Amino acid sequence: MTQMYPFVLNSNSKSSAEWRLYDAFARELNDDWLVFHHVKWIGKDDPGRPRDGEADFVVAHPHLGVLVIKVKRRSGHAGCDGSLFQGRGTHSLYPR
């Protein structure tokens, strides 16, 4: 069973997309995976000023690495080549 943090999703989470993804992680991933929901972070913006933010999910595996996810309620998919399809067209995840 996937190691989920928190073990039970907070009932204050209003995003149905987050609920669905949380349930899918818990159901589909094996116990090698760690899944963290609602992870706060602090970084710096371009001028170097402190900036805070939040990732909806951080998913980690000891051999495969770490994935940080921001959930949106849109249809589409992301390709491993950096392409992103949303509704009407394809966009690059890596702007040039």
ZAMARGU-4260 file (C-alpha; in steps of 0.2 Angstrom, whole numbers, plus 5000, padded with zeros to 4 digits):
<rodrens>
0) 5000/5000/5000 | 5006/5017/4996 | 5013/5028/5010 | 5001/5043/5010 | 5004/5059/5020
5) 4992/5064/5027 | 4985/5046/5029 | 4967/5053/5027 | 4964/5068/5016 | 4959/5084/5025
10) 4940/5086/5023 | 4944/5105/5020 | 4951/5101/5003 | 4938/5108/4991 | 4946/5102/4975
15) 4937/5086/4968 | 4952/5084/4956 | 4964/5083/4971 | 4952/5070/4979 | 4952/5059/4964
20) 4971/5060/4962 | 4974/5056/4980 | 4962/5041/4979 | 4971/5035/4963 | 4988/5036/4971
25) 4982/5027/4986 | 4974/5013/4976 | 4987/5011/4961 | 5004/5014/4968 | 5014/5000/4979
30) 5022/5003/4995 | 5038/5009/4987 | 5030/5026/4984 | 5028/5040/4996 | 5014/5053/4992
35) 5013/5070/5001 | 4998/5081/4999 | 4998/5100/5001 | 5016/5103/5003 | 5021/5121/5007
40) 5038/5127/5002 | 5049/5143/5002 | 5060/5149/4988 | 5067/5165/4980 | 5060/5174/4965
45) 5071/5181/4951 | 5077/5196/4961 | 5081/5185/4976 | 5066/5189/4987 | 5058/5176/4998
50) 5043/5168/4990 | 5031/5155/4997 | 5020/5142/4988 | 5012/5126/4989 | 5013/5110/4979
55) 4997/5099/4978 | 5007/5083/4978 | 5025/5077/4980 | 5027/5059/4974 | 5043/5050/4978
60) 5051/5033/4974 | 5068/5028/4980 | 5074/5023/4962 | 5063/5033/4951 | 5064/5050/4959
65) 5053/5064/4964 | 5038/5072/4955 | 5030/5088/4961 | 5012/5091/4955 | 5000/5106/4954
70) 4982/5099/4951 | 4971/5109/4939 | 4953/5104/4935 | 4956/5104/4916 | 4956/5090/4903
75) 4972/5085/4895 | 4988/5076/4896 | 5007/5079/4897 | 5019/5070/4887 | 5037/5064/4892
80) 5044/5075/4878 | 5038/5091/4887 | 5022/5093/4877 | 5006/5098/4885 | 4989/5096/4878
85) 4975/5106/4885 | 4958/5107/4876 | 4961/5116/4860 | 4980/5114/4857 | 4997/5108/4861
90) 5009/5119/4872 | 5027/5116/4877 | 5030/5114/4896 | 5048/5120/4892 | 5046/5138/4885
95) 5061/5143/4874
</rodrens>
